[in-house]
């Protein structure tokens, strides 16, 4: 849901803006009401963005 809602930010990360990933992690933490593991979210987001997924 975070990548779908923020596909423009995912595109920014793909183009080299590292700060975009931090934003996506923050949005993921917000959606999970703070219960998410930031390091795990980071790995998942990088994997999905690298695979071209916005889901």
N, C-alpha and C positions, 0 to 999 in steps of 0.2 A: 504494500500500500504506500509506503514511504517513497519508493522509487517511482511508482506510477504518478503520485501526486507531485513529485519533484523531478520529473524527467529532465528539465532544463539544467538542474543542479548536477544530475548524473552526467549529462553531456559536458558540463564544465570540468568535472573530475576527469573524464576521458581526455579532455584537451589539456590536462596537466595542472589544473588548479587543485592542489592538495587540500586547501581549506574547505573545498566543497564536500569532501568526505566527512570532515568534522561536523559540518552542518547536518549531513544525512544521519550521522550517528546520533546527534542531538535530537533530531526529529524522531528517530527510532526510540530513543529513551523516553521521549515525551509520550509517544503512542503506548509504550509499555508501562507508563506511569512509574518510571525509574526502576523497574524490576528486571530490565534487560542487562546482559553482560556486555559492556562496551567493547571489550576485546573480541568477543565472539561476533557481535554485530559488525564490527570492522571487517573481520574475515569474510563474513557472509556478503556484506555489501560489495567488497572488492571483487569477490568471485562473481557475483551477479552482474556487476557493472562491466567487468572484463569480458563476460560472455555475451555482452550486448543486451542483457535483459533489463527491462524497466519494470519488472514485476516484483 
